[in-house]
């Protein structure tokens, strides 16, 4: 067994906690700071948060076998929308995983990426990817905040464990 379902639940909870802390920090920024171009792939604090949210959403649609036509919708680029929709999305992840047993995390999910290429991965790999992807991009947003003279909230996994 690569990882238990309880470990996956804990990782998803951590990811939700860290994303919420970063959204709370972003809510204190001016519109100019929120949309300042840092010359990275997703450019801004807002667009990077939207990217994480959209990835969390598209992966959920994949595991539910409910393909999505788009990755990011124009209306996603709104912090107020993220503050409402992201926690709701994270709840849907929890509900999906609620009745899983350890053996269920070995179940293979077949899906297509945004270019239509087919893949198959076990549940545990998908979930760890979702969490790791979010961690990577939250680190970028933390760097953006520091570059603007802000102090980002602690987002380390250990900081989360200390809240339990």
Helices and strands as residue ranges (DSSP letters): H 5-26, H 31-34, H 45-63, G 74-76, H 79-97, G 102-106, E 108-112, E 118-122, H 123-147, H 157-161
